[in-house]
Amino acid sequence: NYIVTSSTNGEWGYVTTIVEDGNLRIEGGHEIYDVADGEIAAGHEEYGIKTSGTEGQMNSQDYAITQIVQNVASSAGPIAESQTTVNHKASIDPSTPSGRYYHIITLINTSTF
């Protein structure tokens, strides 16, 4: 997990977005697919994130990261040092190949004036 800290004097606050370049994967083609039911459960192969913090937009369940931009944090007005924790979660099953899994995640924080 990591913490996204945001400050802005923007009249309409800020938004932090997240997007990925594809599923969590290993060389050779095996992919761990996104969580579909809102809960990453032990023994089921799936992956996603959950946020925490006052401005977190994915606090209620585990969410898939997709190739479509999604909001992970936002504020409707000026704010100082807003902290949102982004927790990445993964679960495997007995048939999941071992190895180094990867994908690229991009976070963009935008003030709104």
N, C-alpha and C positions, 0 to 999 in steps of 0.2 A: 504494500500500500504506500501511498504518498499523499502529501498535503498540498493542495493548490491554495495559495494565499493571494487574495485580490484586494486592491484598493483603487478607488476612482472618485473623482469629483464630478463625474458625468451626471448631468441632471436626471437621466433615466437609468442610471446604474451601469450594470455590466452583464455579460453572459459569457460563460466558459463552455465551449463545445468540445466534443470528442468524436473521432472517426478512426477507423482502422483500414489497413490495406488488404485485409482478408482474414480468414479464420486462423486461429492458433494452429501452427503446423510444424512438421518436421521434414527435413530433407528426405526425399523418397515418396512424398505425397500424402502421408497420413495427416488428417486434420481432426482437431477437437472442435466440434460444432458448438454454436452459441446455445446458451440456456434458452429453453422455450416456454417453461412453465413458471418462471419467477422464483425458482429455488434451485440452487446448486446442491445436489444431494450426493452423499458419499456412495460410491459404487456405480454411479452413472456418469458416462463420459460427457462432460459439458463444461462451458467456460462463460464467465461474465464478470460484471462489476456491480458494486453497491456503494453508494455514497453515504456520508454522514456529515452533519453540520447544518446550521440554520439555513444556509442558502443551497444545500444539496438538492438536486432535482431527481435523484434516483435512490432516495432513502428508504422506500417502502418495500422493496424486494430486490432480487438479483436481476440485472438487465443484460441483454445481449449488447455487445459493441458491434456496430454495423458499418458498412461503407457509406451509409447515409448519416450526415451530421446530426448529432443529438446534443441536447443541453445537459450538462452535468451540474452546473451551478449558475445562479443568477441572483441579482438584486434589482429592485425597481427604483433605487435612488442611490445617492452618494454613500460610500461605505469605506471604512478603514480596516484593513487587515482581516477581511473575511476569510475564514479557513474552512475548506471543504476537504474531507478525507476521501480518497478514491481507493477502494479496496478491490483488487483483482482476485477472483476466485476460480479455481479449476478443480475438477474431479475426474478421476479415471476409473476404468473398470479393468478387470483382470486381463483383457485382451489388448489393452492400449500398449503400443510399442514404446519401449523406453528410448530416451534420447533428449536432445536439446530442442525444445519447441520455441517458436518465435512468431511474431508479427509486429508490424509497425503501428503504433498508436500516436495520433497527433492531437494535442490539446491546443485550442486557440482561445485566448481571453480578449474580449472586445468591450471597450467602454462605449456607452451610448450617450451622446451629447445632444 
